[in-house]
């Protein structure tokens, strides 16, 4: 079991690096929770591969600094879609 977790952790790290992925996106693609991804990256990866951890940490910091922008865009799109649907009905 321990080997599987370590393998998943490294796969997650590679995925995040390759795709510049967010925790949410990685969790969805791997079929696991965001909490598991975060724990794998922030706690387990540093013990398994410190060099890889540093690279992934940079991506995570960038994603964290941009999350308010993604949230604002998502909210804007949500309300534009609602407006378009209301215009079609009315």
VENUR-V313053 format. One record per run of one state. SS is the DSSP state (@ for helix, = for strand, . for the rest). FROM is the first residue (numbers start at 1). LEN is the number of residues. If there is no record, write none. Layout:
BEGIN
ss->{SS,SS}
from->{FROM,FROM}
len->{LEN,LEN}
END
This chain:
BEGIN
ss->{.,@,.,@,.,@,.,@,.}
from->{1,2,20,23,31,34,49,50,90}
len->{1,18,3,8,3,15,1,40,1}
END
